Structure formats: C-alpha cells, structure tokens
C-alpha cells in the first residue's frame, strides 16, 4: 500500500489513542511492488473462481457475480486510487469483460460495485483513511444518511442488483455505485473543512472517532453490551462429529 512516483505526506490518526499526526509514505521502489499488489488484490483470483465454479457445474442460469471496489475522495487518491491499491482496483475492473465472456452462455454477468468507506481490518491499516472515515461518519450521521456494512449491502441488492424493472444502474465505466451518498458534494465539502482543522485536541468533538474505534473492536467481538469480558471462558470446546 504505497503511492507511486512521489512520497505522500498528510494527516493520519492513531485511532486507539486519538493522536493526530503527519505521516509520510514513501513511493514504490520498483514495478515489482505494483505487480505484487495487483496479484493479491486484482481480478485474477476472481476470474479463477468463476472458471472453477463453471467447470464444476455449480453456477445457476443468470448467475451474477460482484466484486467490491472503492474510489474515495481526492484527499486519499495518492495513497489509494492513484497508488498501488488503485492499480489493483483497475485490474479488478478490467477483469469484468473476461468474466462476462465466461458467463455468456449462462446468461450470467459480472459487476464491480464501488462502495462507501467502511471500518474494516484492511481499511484501518491504510494511513490517512481512519481519520477520513472518522470525519465522514460524523458528517453522514448528522445528515441521517450514514450506512454501515449491512445497510450498504442491503441497498446494493435491493436498489441496484435486483430492481423491480430488472435494470442495473451503472456509471459511465460500467460500475455499480453505492458510494453516491459518501461522494455527495455537500458531504465532501464538510469533510474537507473538518480535515483542515482536525487535530488531537479537537478530534473527539469534530469527528466520530469513538464510533470508528467501537466499530473496529466490534469486528473482533469486543465492545458489545451485555458481554462480561472479564468472565472466565473455556477456550477448549469440543466440536461434535457430524458423521452419520
């Protein structure tokens, strides 16, 4: 996860402590760094899966397959869309025609869905992004348009993939967009304004850093009400046999 050509310096936050600081990320040293990122996060594995599923005869007529992607604001472009991850996302999107060709005789189709910024284990590891998400969540919650992971997926299926008229709304590059609420001009304008003044002292007031932190711990089963995390737990649990 590196920029390409030039170092990238901007704000970031240690969401565990709430400390805002500047960080500089050095660019890739060679094309191998880009190729390795594409190999891990590009479209090759997606294509392999569809080929194997079709060969095994387990794909239904009219099957749909969707890969998730992200674009985000110009603020994160150097480390994300214009960086090594962005090259992988380009490869992912470029794989759609090949998968469509594989699915053609099944009347199947492949899509890339561009989703909103969400708290995930991977996004938390990308410098700059946790601070952006903390500010974004604050703005979107105040406007009543915030979506978590489940809400985002429900809208993807109900309003994009399986519509009453059967049409799938796509952008000019053939992608499904459910990042439309995040990328609204009023939302991004407010996030940019908050970004400029964000620091360690005012972060808890102008952002949803606590909500970000809570969602991160939820990913691993922590910070749920009604659970006594100090209680003794037997971590050795026998798994019953399903034979017979």
C-alpha positions as CSV (number, residue, x, y, z in Angstrom):
1,X,0.0,0.0,0.0
2,X,2.2,2.8,-1.3
3,X,2.0,5.8,-3.5
4,X,3.6,5.8,-7.0
5,X,6.3,8.2,-8.1
6,X,6.3,10.6,-5.2
7,X,6.2,10.5,-1.4
8,X,2.8,11.3,0.1
9,X,2.5,13.4,3.3
10,X,-0.7,14.1,5.1
11,X,-2.6,13.8,8.4
12,X,-3.4,10.5,10.0
13,X,-4.7,9.3,13.3
14,X,-3.8,6.5,15.8
15,X,-7.5,5.6,16.4
16,X,-6.5,3.7,19.6
17,X,-5.1,6.9,21.2
18,X,-6.8,9.6,19.2
19,X,-3.5,11.3,18.4
20,X,-3.4,13.1,15.1
21,X,0.0,13.5,13.4
22,X,1.6,13.9,10.0
23,X,2.8,10.8,8.1
24,X,5.0,10.5,5.1
25,X,4.7,7.3,3.0
26,X,7.5,6.6,0.6
27,X,6.6,5.6,-3.0
28,X,7.2,2.2,-4.5
29,X,10.8,1.3,-5.3
30,X,10.1,-0.7,-8.4
31,X,7.4,-2.2,-10.6
32,X,7.5,-5.4,-8.6
33,X,5.8,-3.6,-5.7
34,X,2.9,-2.7,-8.0
35,X,2.8,-6.2,-9.6
36,X,2.6,-7.8,-6.1
37,X,-0.3,-5.6,-5.1
38,X,-2.2,-6.4,-8.3
39,X,-1.6,-10.1,-7.8
40,X,-3.1,-10.0,-4.3
41,X,-5.9,-7.5,-4.8
42,X,-6.6,-7.5,-8.6
43,X,-9.0,-9.5,-10.7
44,X,-7.1,-12.7,-11.4
45,X,-8.4,-14.7,-8.4
46,X,-11.9,-13.5,-9.1
47,X,-11.6,-14.9,-12.7
48,X,-10.1,-18.2,-11.4
49,X,-13.0,-18.7,-9.0
50,X,-15.6,-18.2,-11.8
51,X,-13.7,-20.5,-14.1
52,X,-13.6,-23.2,-11.5
53,X,-17.2,-22.8,-10.4
54,X,-18.4,-23.0,-14.0
55,X,-16.2,-26.1,-14.7
56,X,-17.8,-27.7,-11.6
57,X,-21.2,-27.0,-13.0
58,X,-22.4,-25.2,-9.9
59,X,-23.3,-21.8,-11.4
60,X,-27.0,-21.2,-12.0
61,X,-28.5,-19.8,-15.1
62,X,-28.4,-16.0,-14.9
63,X,-25.7,-16.0,-12.2
64,X,-24.4,-12.6,-11.0
65,X,-21.0,-12.1,-9.5
66,X,-20.0,-8.8,-7.9
67,X,-16.5,-7.6,-6.8
68,X,-16.2,-4.7,-4.3
69,X,-14.1,-1.7,-5.1
70,X,-13.5,1.8,-3.8
71,X,-12.7,5.2,-5.3
72,X,-13.0,7.7,-2.5
73,X,-12.2,11.4,-2.4
74,X,-9.2,13.3,-4.0
75,X,-7.9,13.5,-0.4
76,X,-6.9,9.8,-0.4
77,X,-6.0,9.4,-4.1
78,X,-2.2,9.4,-3.6
79,X,-2.3,6.5,-1.2
80,X,-5.4,4.8,-2.6
81,X,-6.7,5.3,-6.1
82,X,-3.5,6.6,-7.6
83,X,-1.3,4.2,-5.5
84,X,-0.6,0.5,-5.7
85,X,-4.1,-0.3,-4.5
86,X,-5.6,1.7,-7.3
87,X,-3.6,-0.3,-9.8
88,X,-5.1,-3.4,-8.3
89,X,-8.6,-1.9,-8.5
90,X,-8.0,-1.0,-12.1
91,X,-7.1,-4.6,-12.8
92,X,-10.2,-5.8,-10.9
93,X,-12.4,-3.6,-13.0
94,X,-10.6,-4.6,-16.2
95,X,-11.4,-8.3,-15.5
96,X,-15.2,-7.8,-15.9
97,X,-15.2,-8.3,-19.7
98,X,-13.3,-11.6,-19.3
99,X,-15.7,-12.9,-16.7
100,X,-18.7,-11.8,-18.8
101,X,-17.3,-13.9,-21.6
102,X,-17.1,-16.9,-19.4
103,X,-20.7,-16.4,-18.2
104,X,-22.2,-15.6,-21.5
105,X,-23.7,-19.0,-22.3
106,X,-25.3,-19.0,-18.8
107,X,-26.7,-15.5,-19.4
108,X,-24.7,-14.5,-16.3
109,X,-23.0,-11.2,-15.7
110,X,-20.1,-9.7,-13.6
111,X,-20.2,-6.3,-11.9
112,X,-17.8,-4.2,-9.9
113,X,-19.6,-2.3,-7.1
114,X,-17.9,0.9,-5.8
115,X,-18.8,1.0,-2.2
116,X,-18.5,3.7,0.5
117,X,-15.7,3.9,3.1
118,X,-16.3,1.4,5.9
119,X,-14.5,0.3,9.0
120,X,-12.7,-2.9,8.1
121,X,-9.5,-4.6,9.2
122,X,-7.9,-3.7,5.9
123,X,-9.1,0.0,5.7
124,X,-7.8,0.5,9.3
125,X,-4.3,-0.4,8.2
126,X,-4.1,2.3,5.5
127,X,-2.6,5.6,6.8
128,X,-4.9,8.7,6.4
129,X,-8.0,6.5,5.8
130,X,-9.1,6.1,9.5
131,X,-9.1,9.9,10.0
132,X,-11.1,10.4,6.9
133,X,-13.6,7.8,7.9
134,X,-14.0,9.3,11.4
135,X,-14.8,12.7,9.9
136,X,-17.0,11.2,7.1
137,X,-19.1,9.2,9.7
138,X,-19.6,12.3,11.7
139,X,-21.0,14.2,8.7
140,X,-23.1,11.4,7.3
141,X,-24.6,10.6,10.7
142,X,-25.6,14.2,11.2
143,X,-27.2,14.3,7.8
144,X,-29.1,11.0,8.5
145,X,-27.5,9.2,5.5
146,X,-24.9,7.0,7.3
147,X,-24.8,3.4,6.3
148,X,-22.9,0.5,8.0
149,X,-21.8,-2.6,6.2
150,X,-25.2,-4.4,6.4
151,X,-27.2,-1.3,5.3
152,X,-24.8,-0.8,2.4
153,X,-25.2,-4.3,1.2
154,X,-29.0,-4.2,1.5
155,X,-29.1,-1.2,-0.7
156,X,-26.8,-2.8,-3.2
157,X,-29.0,-5.8,-3.6
158,X,-32.4,-4.1,-3.3
159,X,-31.8,-0.9,-5.3
160,X,-29.0,-1.9,-7.7
161,X,-28.7,-5.7,-8.4
162,X,-32.4,-6.8,-8.1
163,X,-34.6,-3.9,-9.2
164,X,-38.3,-4.2,-10.0
165,X,-37.7,-3.4,-13.6
166,X,-34.6,-5.6,-13.9
167,X,-32.3,-2.7,-14.9
168,X,-29.0,-2.3,-13.1
169,X,-27.9,1.4,-12.9
170,X,-24.2,1.8,-13.9
171,X,-21.9,4.7,-14.2
172,X,-20.0,5.7,-17.4
173,X,-17.4,3.0,-16.8
174,X,-19.9,0.2,-16.2
175,X,-19.7,0.1,-12.4
176,X,-22.4,0.0,-9.8
177,X,-22.1,3.0,-7.5
178,X,-23.3,2.8,-3.9
179,X,-20.8,5.4,-2.8
180,X,-23.1,8.0,-4.1
181,X,-24.1,9.2,-0.6
182,X,-20.5,9.5,0.6
183,X,-19.5,11.4,-2.6
184,X,-22.3,13.9,-2.4
185,X,-20.8,17.4,-2.9
186,X,-22.2,18.7,0.4
187,X,-20.8,15.7,2.3
188,X,-17.3,16.0,0.8
189,X,-17.3,19.8,1.3
190,X,-17.9,19.4,5.0
191,X,-15.4,16.6,5.4
192,X,-12.7,18.7,3.7
193,X,-13.5,21.6,6.0
194,X,-13.2,19.4,9.1
195,X,-10.0,17.8,7.7
196,X,-8.2,21.2,7.6
197,X,-8.8,21.9,11.3
198,X,-8.6,18.3,12.7
199,X,-6.0,17.9,15.4
200,X,-5.5,15.8,18.6
201,X,-7.2,18.3,20.8
202,X,-10.5,18.8,18.8
203,X,-10.8,15.3,17.2
204,X,-13.3,13.9,19.7
205,X,-15.5,16.9,19.1
206,X,-15.4,17.3,15.3
207,X,-15.2,13.6,14.3
208,X,-16.8,10.2,15.2
209,X,-13.5,8.7,16.3
210,X,-15.3,6.9,19.2
211,X,-17.7,5.4,16.7
212,X,-14.8,4.3,14.5
213,X,-13.0,2.8,17.4
214,X,-16.1,0.9,18.6
215,X,-16.8,-0.5,15.1
216,X,-13.2,-1.6,14.8
217,X,-13.4,-3.6,18.1
218,X,-16.8,-5.0,17.1
219,X,-15.0,-6.7,14.2
220,X,-13.2,-8.9,16.7
221,X,-16.1,-9.5,19.0
222,X,-15.3,-6.7,21.6
223,X,-17.2,-3.7,22.9
224,X,-20.6,-5.4,22.8
225,X,-23.1,-4.5,25.5
226,X,-24.2,-7.4,27.7
227,X,-20.9,-9.4,27.5
228,X,-18.7,-9.7,30.6
229,X,-15.3,-9.7,29.0
230,X,-13.7,-10.4,32.4
231,X,-15.6,-13.7,32.9
232,X,-13.6,-16.9,32.8
233,X,-14.0,-18.6,29.4
234,X,-13.3,-22.2,28.4
235,X,-11.5,-21.7,25.1
236,X,-11.2,-25.5,24.6
237,X,-14.5,-26.5,23.1
238,X,-15.1,-29.9,21.5
239,X,-16.7,-29.9,18.1
240,X,-19.3,-32.6,17.7
241,X,-18.8,-35.1,15.0
242,X,-21.3,-34.9,12.0
243,X,-20.5,-38.4,10.8
244,X,-23.6,-40.5,10.3
